[in-house]
Amino acid sequence: MRATVTGGTLIQGDRGDMFEGMEGAYAQFSASVSSGDTITVTNASGQVVAEYASSKTISQVVVAGSSITEGETYSISVNGSEAGTATATSGAAAGGMGGFGGRP
């Protein structure tokens, strides 16, 4: 199932490759995040576009919303330390799990 963000900002965290994609632009990061850590996502100008205190241990972070533009590069920091960058895209996620299917 794909999500569509129609307002605000979505921050999704997971411990695996469960993310399948979204309608609209999103940035997907691999980052080691523990429960209680603060995740901050900034654009190329250094402006904060999303910030969140994680309630669980995660390794994948997806950010979507009106502040995310396809083709632009974003940085993620965990507790103030840069943890990676991602270029925003849309559609199916690379490496994400597909839907359920039968075998022939």
N, C-alpha and C positions, 0 to 999 in steps of 0.2 A: 504494500500500500504506500502511496506517495502522499506527502502532506502539501498543503497550500497555505502560505502565510498571507493573510489579507490585511494585516495591520500589526504594528508593534514589532518586536524582535523575538525570534525563537532561538533558544540555545538548547541543544540536545546533547547529552553525554551518554556513552555506552562503553562497555568493556570489550567489544568485538566489532566485527564487520557487519552489523545488522542493518545499517543505514542503506536504503535502496535508492534514494534520490528525492527530488522535490520539484514541484512546479515553481519556477522562478529561480532566482540566483541564490546560491549558498556557498559558504566556504567550509571545507572539511579539513580538520587538523588531526594529526596523531600527537598526543601529548600525555605524559604521565601526570595524572591528577589524583590527589588523595582527598578523602572526605575532609571538608573544611577549607580546602585551598580556594583561593580567589583566582578566577579565570578572567583575563582582560583581553579583548580583541580590539586592535586598532587598525585604521586604514593607513595608506601610504603617507598621509600628512601627519600621522601621529595622533589623530583624533580617536577617542574611545567610541566604538560603535556598539559594544556590548560588554557587560561585566556581570559576573555571577559567582556566588559562593557555592561550590559543589557540595552536595549532601551525600555523595558516595564516591568511591574510587572508580575512575574511568580512564580509558586510553584513547577514545575517539571523541571529538567535539565537532558539532555542526552548528553553524550560525547562519540564520537567514532573516530577511526582513528588508524594509525599504532602505536601510543604510548599507546594504550589500549590493554591489554592482558587478555583474558578470564581466570577467576579464581583468578586474582590479585585484591587486595583491593586498593581503591582510596578514597581520602578525598576531600571534597568540603569546601571552605571557601567563605564567603561573606564579602567583605570589611575587610579582614584580620582575621575575627573570624570564627573558625571552625563551620560548619553547619551540618556535617554528613559524613558518609562513605557509600560506596557501593562496592560490589564485582562484577567485570565485568562478563557479561554473553553474550549469543548470542541467536538469535531466537526471539520468541514471548515474549513480555513484560508481566510480572505478573501484573494483575490488569488493563491492557490496554483495550481499547474498541476493539471489534472485528469488522469485516467488516459488511456491510449491508446484511440483510437476510430477507427472507419472512417468514410469519407465515403459518403453515399448515391450 
